[in-house]
Amino acid sequence: MDAIYTAVATANGREGRAVSSDGHIDLPLAHPQALGGNGQGTNPEQLFAAGYAACFASAMGVVARQEKIDITDASVTAEVSIGKDPADGGFGLAVVMRAEFPEHLQGEAGLALLKKTHAFCPYSKATRGNIEVELVVE
């Protein structure tokens, strides 16, 4: 791969800070309450959900333009869950990608667009075979 852009960020664990090299991200990190933390900062799952949702929505725009599909007023929400991985006793992730579509993309038409987007999206490619991703049309 010939890199066009490289993002750089530094973090020091779930209880600390995450900072991007350009200073646009500078966030306190904390364990969510569900994992025994105080929830007084963001967490890696939230950051991954935001990045995946943004990338997927952008990829969907490319696919929709290629297919000549109007996705005006469409939005994508990524739900990233963390839990125990029974395979090794550690932790694993799962994702639900929810696309809110206008009327003409309800049902099979919307699901077909999501599947094409999932095949095209760089985040989906990076996680394929490693993270269960469920696609949902709303």
C-alpha positions in Angstrom: 0.0 0.0 0.0 1.2 3.5 -0.8 0.1 5.7 2.1 -1.7 8.9 1.2 -2.1 10.0 4.8 -1.0 8.7 8.2 -2.7 9.6 11.4 -0.6 9.6 14.5 -1.9 9.4 18.1 -0.4 8.5 21.4 -2.2 7.1 24.5 -1.0 5.8 27.8 -3.8 3.3 28.7 -7.5 3.4 29.6 -6.8 5.8 32.5 -4.8 8.7 30.9 -5.0 10.7 27.7 -5.2 10.2 24.0 -3.5 12.9 21.9 -3.1 13.2 18.2 0.1 14.6 16.7 -1.7 17.6 15.3 -3.5 18.4 18.6 -7.0 18.1 17.2 -7.6 15.2 19.6 -6.6 15.6 23.2 -9.0 13.6 25.4 -9.0 12.2 28.9 -9.4 8.4 28.9 -11.3 6.4 31.6 -12.8 3.0 31.9 -16.5 3.0 31.3 -18.6 2.4 34.4 -19.6 -1.0 32.9 -16.0 -2.0 33.2 -15.6 -0.7 36.8 -14.4 2.8 35.9 -15.8 6.2 36.8 -16.7 7.0 33.2 -15.2 10.4 33.5 -13.5 10.2 30.1 -13.8 8.6 26.7 -12.7 5.1 26.0 -11.2 3.1 23.1 -14.5 1.6 22.2 -16.1 5.1 21.7 -13.1 6.3 19.7 -13.3 3.1 17.5 -17.0 3.6 17.1 -16.6 7.2 16.0 -13.9 6.3 13.5 -15.7 3.3 12.1 -19.0 5.2 11.7 -17.3 8.1 9.9 -15.3 5.9 7.6 -18.3 3.6 6.8 -20.5 6.6 6.1 -17.8 8.1 3.8 -17.4 4.7 2.0 -21.1 4.5 1.6 -21.1 7.8 -0.1 -18.6 6.6 -2.6 -20.5 3.3 -3.2 -23.8 5.2 -3.5 -22.3 7.6 -6.1 -21.0 4.7 -8.1 -24.4 3.0 -8.0 -26.2 6.3 -8.6 -28.2 6.0 -5.3 -29.3 9.1 -3.4 -28.3 8.8 0.2 -29.3 12.3 1.2 -30.4 12.2 4.9 -28.7 8.8 5.5 -26.6 8.4 8.6 -24.5 5.6 10.1 -24.2 4.6 13.8 -21.5 2.2 15.0 -22.2 0.3 18.2 -18.9 -1.2 19.5 -19.2 -3.8 22.3 -16.4 -5.3 24.3 -16.8 -8.6 26.1 -15.1 -11.8 27.2 -13.7 -13.8 24.3 -14.5 -17.5 25.0 -11.8 -18.6 22.6 -8.9 -17.3 24.8 -10.5 -15.8 28.0 -9.4 -12.3 27.0 -11.5 -9.6 25.6 -13.0 -9.2 22.1 -15.0 -6.7 20.2 -18.3 -6.9 18.2 -19.9 -4.2 16.0 -23.4 -3.4 14.9 -23.5 -0.9 12.0 -26.9 0.8 11.9 -27.8 2.8 8.8 -30.7 5.2 9.0 -32.0 5.5 5.5 -34.8 7.4 3.7 -37.9 5.5 2.5 -36.5 4.4 -0.8 -33.6 2.5 0.9 -35.6 0.6 3.4 -35.4 -3.2 3.3 -33.4 -5.1 0.7 -32.2 -2.0 -1.2 -30.6 -0.6 1.9 -29.2 -3.9 3.0 -27.6 -4.4 -0.5 -26.0 -1.0 -0.2 -24.7 -1.8 3.3 -23.2 -5.1 2.1 -21.4 -3.3 -0.8 -20.2 -0.6 1.6 -18.9 -3.3 4.1 -16.9 -4.9 1.2 -15.4 -1.5 0.3 -14.8 0.3 3.7 -11.2 0.4 4.9 -12.3 -0.2 8.5 -14.4 -3.2 7.4 -11.5 -4.6 5.5 -9.2 -4.2 8.5 -11.5 -6.0 10.8 -12.8 -8.7 8.4 -12.4 -12.1 10.0 -11.5 -10.6 13.4 -14.6 -8.8 14.6 -18.2 -9.8 14.1 -20.0 -7.0 12.3 -23.8 -7.0 12.0 -25.4 -4.7 9.4 -28.8 -3.2 10.2 -31.1 -1.0 8.1 -33.3 1.4 10.1 
